[in-house]
């Protein structure tokens, strides 16, 4: 139980430190990357892939992809960053994954 508490406490402390540092980063000249929202359905159709093909090719589960396309959920974090890269340069992603 103590390990779980320590892990949660550490995570909260890291989150607080991260939140406090956001204001300083602008002052230090560090640019924060904010990925834009991606219309996953349009992206997939532009690439002429089925849901199953898109999911398999880029490492997403089909269920997650369906949730994104229906609007039940929105991609975030690393998934959103990957979708932004796929949107801009799908060939680079495919080459990196070979």
C-alpha positions, 0 to 999 in steps of 0.5 A: 500500500505504501508503494502505491501511495508513494507512486501517486504522490510522486506523480502528483508532485511531477504534475505540479512541477510541470504545471508551474514550469509552463509559465517559465518556459515561455520566458526561457524561449522554449516553444511548447508544441500543441498538436492540432486536432485531427479529423481521423476519418478524413485522414484515413479516407484521404489515405484510402485505407479501411479502419482495419488497415489504418489501425494495423498500419499505424498501431492503433486498435480498431476500437479506438479508431472507431471511437475517434471517428464517431466522436465518442473520444478524441485522440490525445497525448502521443496518439495525437502527436502521431496522428499529426505526423501521419497527417503531414507526412504518412510516408515518413511514418511508414518508412520509420515503422518498416 
